[in-house]
Amino acid sequence: MSASGVILYGPPGSGKDTLTAELSLLRPEFTLFQRLKAGIGRTTGYRITTARHIEELARAGELLYRNDRYGSEYAIDRGEVSALVDSGRIPVFHMGQVAGARAVAAYPMNWVRVLLWCSEDVTRQRCRGRGDKDVDSRLKVWHETRQDLLDHAAEPWSLIIRTDRGSAGQAAQAIDEARLAGTPAEVRDIRGLVG
């Protein structure tokens, strides 16, 4: 089977971390892609670096995507994607912008593009439950993600999963089945989902 990867797109609290853990239990080849991060806040799940290093990679054409959020800068570098794929891993990307999902999906391999969704109330509960200190900022991002989806309603997705309506294990199984089946990304009506 050719190389494959998973893009988990969704607002804060939609279950990206939980699903990545479930995918890793299902198959150890599933591996969180640790983005480069320069800035403040959480360090777990990132490769900490400097803004200067990110800029150097950008100038060298080594970045697939970069963005700013929560007072930090993040980047996805081509070299780390290649290293994971070359080692037989299935990289799992956590994305919060359609532009980022598109940029990553341009990397040449088979992609399962998954739109994860939950209500604003669920995001609030989950963020409080995991001890986020910036819940208001995360709720603001929930609304930005919703608008991003509405602005890109023709964006193709392999799967749409309501993470507040089913278990993480079931969702992980559906993602792996879509990967194995080569389920193509296609335009799906998301207006009722995020309306």
Salt bridges, closest charged atoms under 4 A:
ASP17 OD2 - ARG42 NH2 3.45
ASP17 OD1 - HIS94 ND1 3.57
GLU55 OE2 - ARG59 NH1 3.70
GLU55 OE1 - ARG66 NH1 2.98
GLU56 OE2 - ARG52 NE 3.41
GLU73 OE2 - ARG66 NH2 2.45
ASP77 OD1 - ARG47 NH2 2.42
GLU80 OE1 - ARG47 NH1 3.83
GLU120 OE2 - ARG124 NH2 3.60
GLU120 OE2 - HIS143 NE2 3.00
ASP121 OD1 - ARG124 NH1 2.71
ASP132 OD2 - ARG130 NE 2.74
ASP132 OD2 - ARG138 NE 3.40
ASP134 OD1 - ARG138 NE 2.85
GLU144 OE1 - ARG69 NH2 3.25
GLU144 OE2 - LYS140 NZ 2.66
ASP148 OD1 - HIS152 ND1 3.10
GLU155 OE1 - ARG102 NE 2.65
GLU155 OE2 - ARG113 NH2 2.35
ASP164 OD2 - ARG162 NH2 2.78
ASP176 OD2 - ARG27 NE 2.60
ASP176 OD1 - ARG179 NH2 2.97
ASP189 OD1 - ARG191 NE 2.91
